[in-house]
């Protein structure tokens, strides 16, 4: 006994809810992170502008005081007054005459001023005049150098002595504020990402409930329960369209499955008859010794049954190939009168046996695969001979124009009803089983005609032009509309 093949575990992956939630969280993180960087930059620029304005305001204030109130000696005598006007304890205040050492200096961190060109006396200080450096701990420092005009009473007795002011604003408070602000932004961003991911997950779970219901409903559809359909009422518009398409597919599958089941049953029935005949005749022959002549008759009978089986198999193979054809049929143009004449001559002997005769009217040409065309028309003619009324006329007409060519085969048949005409092109269908047995028909002739017409992108129809008459009509497309399926070799009837 062979060991059972190991069953591979099902491949597990992320659910749609998890994927969309992860993508939503990623999108939220990108948006929130980008917003955080923007707010950080905006706050940093605002604090820098505030620091610049404070530094510019104090330097201009020093200039005004020096011009209106003090001389240099008074400044040297009261340095604490100027040292207290800079704000932060870390700020730098340096006052010096041009080319001399500072007479007032406050530089707690011993910062080295960058190389700067002092602004002239009457040139206002702007943000563009400031320079930036960093302390060892990374705190930014804003520097400015400007000249100020001091009032009368200089040490040398000259008027309007000029003093250089070097000032710096150390952004300690701003740096502390930004560090605290960044932590708050990071916390808010993390909370926003988690909250949006959680809300997104809950909303998706609720929004995808109709899809889950569709999945559960689809899981109930089996070959024994193909009539089940997906619910469409109450579904969102997008899922309603999906359900509509899926239900249409189920309709086609159910119809195809029913057709296949019917086809399988009919096929089994058709094959069972010749097989039973072969087995019965062989068992009877083996029951006792027979003469050579009797064995020869048995073999001839078995050959006939085997030929019948072969015809059924070949026809079924042809129909199966026609159902899956996708390439072009090799077509040629031929004269309708000539080809139809050959077909009527071929079946004239069979028709005479039933007292039937042909009336042929044909003109023009047809563009089709000649072998398949002959097979299709021959099936129509033999069908008329087999099932038409004895001692009647079989009318065959053909014509062609810009819209293609048409072949009509008419015969008398009072037994053909509307219900029979609807199913005449079905596989294994026979309206009169007693006559089918007499004529050894297997019910595939007209089905092959329909398949050949489908290969040529044509149509095969049946009508009753007047009471007691039946008409089979084949319509072939013109040469400009070449058929697409591949060339097939039709089986013999």
Secondary structure, DSSP 8 states (H G I E B T S, - for coil): ---------------HHHHHHHHHHHHHHHHHHHHHHHHHHHHHHHHHHHHHHHHHHHHHHHHHHHHHT--HHHHHHTHHHHHTTS-STT-EEEEEETTS-EEEEE-TT---------B-TTS---GGG-EEEE-TTS-EEEEEEEEEE--S--TTS-SS-EEEEEEEEE-HHHHHHHHHHHHHHHHHHHHHHHHHHHHHHHHHHHHTHHHHHHHHHHHT--TT-TT-----TT--HHHHHHHHHHHHHHHHHHHHHHHHHHHHHHHHHHHHHHHHHHHHHHHHHHTS---HHHHHHHHHHHHHHHHHHHHHHHHHHHHHHHHT--S----EEEEHHHHHHHHHHHHHHHHHHTT-EEEEEE-SEEEE-HHHHHHHHHHHHHHHHHHS-TT-EEEEEEEEETTEEEEEEEEE-TT--HHHHHHTTSTT--S-HHHHHHHT--S-HHHHHHHHHHHTT-EEEEE-SSTTEEEEEEEE--TTS---S--------
